[in-house]
């Protein structure tokens, strides 16, 4: 169960840097973790891969389409083809995206199970 405080947080308080107030955990909820060390390591790799604005843009493009040709990313994320290729490789290496080669073109798509793992790890469980 989560609640928010009635008193506005003072300027500069943690959690208010971007104008959003964070929920406060109720006293009845004891924080626990159900993530194993192995799963935590794997999740950290995915979060690291998502830690760059260009890769977040790539994921956004992929989440709004069934698949995207590699040739369409560079202009959208305003990076060179080589830099775009590097970002796509990092996302592929952690399993967030999958590829299919058709002739000379490579098409990318999201791997829903991997995104579900990120979502589930962050889910409120109390």
C-alpha atoms as a printed R data frame, in Angstrom:
    type eleno elety resid chain resno      x       y       z
1   ATOM     1    CA   UNK     A     1  0.000   0.000   0.000
2   ATOM     2    CA   UNK     A     2  1.336   3.433  -0.804
3   ATOM     3    CA   UNK     A     3  0.247   6.860   0.278
4   ATOM     4    CA   UNK     A     4  1.472  10.326  -0.440
5   ATOM     5    CA   UNK     A     5  2.196  13.006   2.098
6   ATOM     6    CA   UNK     A     6 -0.239  15.914   2.511
7   ATOM     7    CA   UNK     A     7  2.554  18.396   3.124
8   ATOM     8    CA   UNK     A     8  4.390  19.534  -0.010
9   ATOM     9    CA   UNK     A     9  8.033  18.561  -0.010
10  ATOM    10    CA   UNK     A    10 10.479  21.431   0.353
11  ATOM    11    CA   UNK     A    11 12.313  22.496  -2.773
12  ATOM    12    CA   UNK     A    12 15.368  20.360  -3.329
13  ATOM    13    CA   UNK     A    13 13.985  17.367  -1.423
14  ATOM    14    CA   UNK     A    14 14.909  13.946  -2.777
15  ATOM    15    CA   UNK     A    15 12.365  12.746  -5.306
16  ATOM    16    CA   UNK     A    16 11.171  16.226  -6.270
17  ATOM    17    CA   UNK     A    17 13.964  17.256  -8.644
18  ATOM    18    CA   UNK     A    18 11.727  16.656 -11.656
19  ATOM    19    CA   UNK     A    19  8.545  18.009 -10.099
20  ATOM    20    CA   UNK     A    20  7.027  14.627  -9.206
21  ATOM    21    CA   UNK     A    21  6.318  13.611  -5.656
22  ATOM    22    CA   UNK     A    22  7.257  10.043  -4.806
23  ATOM    23    CA   UNK     A    23  4.854   7.764  -2.912
24  ATOM    24    CA   UNK     A    24  5.657   7.006   0.712
25  ATOM    25    CA   UNK     A    25  5.553   3.357   1.744
26  ATOM    26    CA   UNK     A    26  3.041   2.593   4.485
27  ATOM    27    CA   UNK     A    27  4.448   1.423   7.809
28  ATOM    28    CA   UNK     A    28  2.797  -1.991   7.411
29  ATOM    29    CA   UNK     A    29  4.895  -2.893   4.408
30  ATOM    30    CA   UNK     A    30  8.291  -4.397   5.171
31  ATOM    31    CA   UNK     A    31 10.633  -3.983   2.190
32  ATOM    32    CA   UNK     A    32 11.832  -7.300   0.821
33  ATOM    33    CA   UNK     A    33 13.459  -8.522  -2.329
34  ATOM    34    CA   UNK     A    34 12.480 -11.540  -4.324
35  ATOM    35    CA   UNK     A    35 15.234 -11.027  -6.883
36  ATOM    36    CA   UNK     A    36 18.081 -13.520  -6.780
37  ATOM    37    CA   UNK     A    37 21.683 -12.391  -7.161
38  ATOM    38    CA   UNK     A    38 21.798 -13.831 -10.678
39  ATOM    39    CA   UNK     A    39 18.566 -12.121 -11.694
40  ATOM    40    CA   UNK     A    40 19.726  -8.835 -10.138
41  ATOM    41    CA   UNK     A    41 22.943  -8.986 -12.160
42  ATOM    42    CA   UNK     A    42 21.004  -9.628 -15.363
43  ATOM    43    CA   UNK     A    43 18.547  -6.833 -14.603
44  ATOM    44    CA   UNK     A    44 21.423  -4.451 -13.894
45  ATOM    45    CA   UNK     A    45 22.841  -5.236 -17.344
46  ATOM    46    CA   UNK     A    46 19.475  -4.371 -18.925
47  ATOM    47    CA   UNK     A    47 19.191  -1.143 -16.927
48  ATOM    48    CA   UNK     A    48 22.716  -0.198 -17.955
49  ATOM    49    CA   UNK     A    49 21.792  -0.790 -21.601
50  ATOM    50    CA   UNK     A    50 18.771   1.493 -21.130
51  ATOM    51    CA   UNK     A    51 20.930   4.136 -19.459
52  ATOM    52    CA   UNK     A    52 21.588   6.119 -22.628
53  ATOM    53    CA   UNK     A    53 19.069   8.505 -24.241
54  ATOM    54    CA   UNK     A    54 19.775   7.156 -27.730
55  ATOM    55    CA   UNK     A    55 18.979   3.609 -26.629
56  ATOM    56    CA   UNK     A    56 15.815   4.786 -24.876
57  ATOM    57    CA   UNK     A    57 14.772   6.443 -28.158
58  ATOM    58    CA   UNK     A    58 15.490   3.209 -30.035
59  ATOM    59    CA   UNK     A    59 13.365   1.239 -27.569
60  ATOM    60    CA   UNK     A    60 10.574   3.796 -27.885
61  ATOM    61    CA   UNK     A    61 10.615   3.415 -31.668
62  ATOM    62    CA   UNK     A    62 10.505  -0.357 -31.362
63  ATOM    63    CA   UNK     A    63  7.700  -0.312 -28.820
64  ATOM    64    CA   UNK     A    64  5.593   1.717 -31.244
65  ATOM    65    CA   UNK     A    65  6.094  -0.640 -34.194
66  ATOM    66    CA   UNK     A    66  6.165  -4.366 -34.817
67  ATOM    67    CA   UNK     A    67  9.680  -4.058 -36.229
68  ATOM    68    CA   UNK     A    68 12.020  -1.378 -37.513
69  ATOM    69    CA   UNK     A    69 14.677  -1.609 -40.209
70  ATOM    70    CA   UNK     A    70 18.171  -0.773 -38.995
71  ATOM    71    CA   UNK     A    71 18.368   1.827 -41.753
72  ATOM    72    CA   UNK     A    72 15.600   3.874 -40.095
73  ATOM    73    CA   UNK     A    73 17.203   4.438 -36.687
74  ATOM    74    CA   UNK     A    74 20.107   6.817 -37.425
75  ATOM    75    CA   UNK     A    75 18.039   9.775 -38.570
76  ATOM    76    CA   UNK     A    76 15.525   9.334 -35.761
77  ATOM    77    CA   UNK     A    77 18.103   9.280 -32.981
78  ATOM    78    CA   UNK     A    78 20.392  11.790 -34.731
79  ATOM    79    CA   UNK     A    79 23.482   9.558 -34.612
80  ATOM    80    CA   UNK     A    80 25.815   8.219 -37.275
81  ATOM    81    CA   UNK     A    81 25.217   4.750 -38.664
82  ATOM    82    CA   UNK     A    82 28.252   3.419 -36.767
83  ATOM    83    CA   UNK     A    83 27.072   4.863 -33.446
84  ATOM    84    CA   UNK     A    84 23.542   3.602 -34.058
85  ATOM    85    CA   UNK     A    85 24.914   0.145 -34.806
86  ATOM    86    CA   UNK     A    86 26.821   0.211 -31.510
87  ATOM    87    CA   UNK     A    87 23.666   1.139 -29.569
88  ATOM    88    CA   UNK     A    88 21.659  -1.592 -31.298
89  ATOM    89    CA   UNK     A    89 24.375  -4.137 -30.500
90  ATOM    90    CA   UNK     A    90 24.262  -3.252 -26.793
91  ATOM    91    CA   UNK     A    91 20.478  -3.695 -26.728
92  ATOM    92    CA   UNK     A    92 20.801  -6.980 -28.608
93  ATOM    93    CA   UNK     A    93 23.562  -8.252 -26.293
94  ATOM    94    CA   UNK     A    94 21.314  -7.933 -23.224
95  ATOM    95    CA   UNK     A    95 18.406  -9.537 -25.052
96  ATOM    96    CA   UNK     A    96 16.082  -6.526 -25.169
97  ATOM    97    CA   UNK     A    97 15.888  -6.651 -28.963
98  ATOM    98    CA   UNK     A    98 16.045  -9.409 -31.538
99  ATOM    99    CA   UNK     A    99 17.006  -9.212 -35.197
100 ATOM   100    CA   UNK     A   100 15.990 -10.820 -38.444
101 ATOM   101    CA   UNK     A   101 18.082 -10.427 -41.576
102 ATOM   102    CA   UNK     A   102 16.185 -10.167 -44.854
103 ATOM   103    CA   UNK     A   103 18.473  -9.840 -47.820
104 ATOM   104    CA   UNK     A   104 20.794  -6.939 -47.049
105 ATOM   105    CA   UNK     A   105 18.468  -5.403 -44.422
106 ATOM   106    CA   UNK     A   106 18.308  -6.143 -40.701
107 ATOM   107    CA   UNK     A   107 15.012  -5.668 -38.886
108 ATOM   108    CA   UNK     A   108 14.787  -5.175 -35.124
109 ATOM   109    CA   UNK     A   109 11.954  -5.977 -32.753
110 ATOM   110    CA   UNK     A   110 11.460  -5.887 -28.991
111 ATOM   111    CA   UNK     A   111 11.702  -9.111 -26.986
112 ATOM   112    CA   UNK     A   112  8.547  -8.831 -24.832
113 ATOM   113    CA   UNK     A   113  9.702 -11.396 -22.257
114 ATOM   114    CA   UNK     A   114 12.776  -9.331 -21.436
115 ATOM   115    CA   UNK     A   115 10.729  -6.164 -20.964
116 ATOM   116    CA   UNK     A   116  8.353  -8.148 -18.771
117 ATOM   117    CA   UNK     A   117 11.323  -9.156 -16.596
118 ATOM   118    CA   UNK     A   118 12.205  -5.476 -16.075
119 ATOM   119    CA   UNK     A   119  8.564  -4.621 -15.323
120 ATOM   120    CA   UNK     A   120  8.158  -7.523 -12.907
121 ATOM   121    CA   UNK     A   121 11.363  -6.676 -11.048
122 ATOM   122    CA   UNK     A   122 10.041  -3.177 -10.394
123 ATOM   123    CA   UNK     A   123  6.496  -4.229  -9.541
124 ATOM   124    CA   UNK     A   124  4.982  -3.180  -6.244
125 ATOM   125    CA   UNK     A   125  4.663  -6.421  -4.226
126 ATOM   126    CA   UNK     A   126  3.321  -5.321  -0.866
